[in-house]
Amino acid sequence: MKRTDLRFPSDFTWGAATAAYQIEGAAREDGKGLSTWDMFCRQPGRVYEGHTGDEACDHYHRWKEDIRLMKRMGLQAYRMSVSWPRVIPAGVGAVNPKGLAFYDRLVDGLLAAGIDPWVTLFHWDFPHELYLRGGWLNRDSAAWFGDYARVVVEKLSDRVTHWMTLNEPTCFISQGLETGIHAPGDKLGKHEVLTAAHHVLLAHGHAAQVIRAHARRKPVVGWAPCGIIGAPATSKPADVRSARAFTNECRDLWSFSWWADPIFFGHYPEDGLRQVGNMSPRVHPGDMELIRQPMDFFGMNIYNARMIRATKTAPYEMVPALPGRPQTLFHWKITPSALYWGPRFIYERYKCPIVITENGLSSMDWVSLGGCVHDAMRIDFTERYLSELRRVIQDGVPVKGYFHWSAMDNFEWAEGYKQRFGMIHVDYQTQVRTLKDSAHWYRKVIKSNGAIVDP
Ligand code: IFM
């Protein structure tokens, strides 16, 4: 089979990502405070088969080995998150020196291995103590987050350059506070949910200011949201217009514009405000100025897109998935063109350079009799998606990097350990790690700067 040449720009960053709660374990060690996820996992029926992040990949103790493996993968950058309650056990007040020292060691270890750490300040493990004080519903949460950000930035910014404030606010607000399928498991009314979301945006603004004010090296500041993307079902201009309209339209919290318009334009989208009517959050004078901090990059966590076509009667129509269409273990449809149209539509609207901060799939991987993990589907998936990413770069969209989700198998929130997303296989009983075939393949991709190589 003829393979496409997949070379990327020479300054493109190749990496992989994880998040603290999903890999660290050591949930009660060295003075760490409890997070809402620690509490949620204890509630019967919340997480698949009662799994918890108590031990996860035991990365807290095995980080040296994990860095060695990432080095073998040839990663140029590693997107990690910091656990807020590990650093400040009560969320505010006293700092836990042992918790902070963990990230200090980790950053040093990564740099010594030639891997650039990209740090996300919040990837869902909210301090339980602050949840008891109202969590994101409390307007003070923005200042709490800013204070926490300052502690981390003061410690790590002599070595860390790339920062992300929040990971996927859509998910932790919508799934955590509205549908309740994630921690803390609440089912609030629309106004409360939108109020919490507004405080999250304020927190983002605070943190971005703090990073710029206190970083010791000139920082590169972004965020890592997710949202629903429309991709045209065909290349006909009418379908492209419809997919663009679908992506830009604000339907609910899963629309990019609800979150990104305040950050980039300083106001909520009008169509969104019309929809929520008197449920909209109270915006105080000065809020939008705080939220609208300049962003150096727009991180995008992209897994798939809805297929959209034009119709005569409506601005767009969703094309139903055909029976038997390729999908992941999570039943997420495989739609490589998401990595073309997602960056393209978001760049057109917000004019901010893009970084793919997450992309990948969950599959059913195990260590075969020969001792290898043959995840051919992950290789094929990634090759198809990267090929679309290269196409959008060639068409002029500045995409600066790609982070595969995930570096290693990990705790997939309410799905527990059922879904395996990693390029490194983790045996959760023995904590033995095995580089999957995809990790070896990805090393070649990185080495050749995206020229496609046979697995
Ligand atoms: O594992 C998650 C991650 O924490 C956030 N983005 C999506 C991934 C896969 O569900």
Boltz pocket constraint, residues with backbone or C-beta under 6 A from the ligand:
constraints:
  - pocket:
      binder: B
      contacts: [[A, 19], [A, 22], [A, 168], [A, 301], [A, 358], [A, 405], [A, 411], [A, 412], [A, 421]]
      max_distance: 6.0
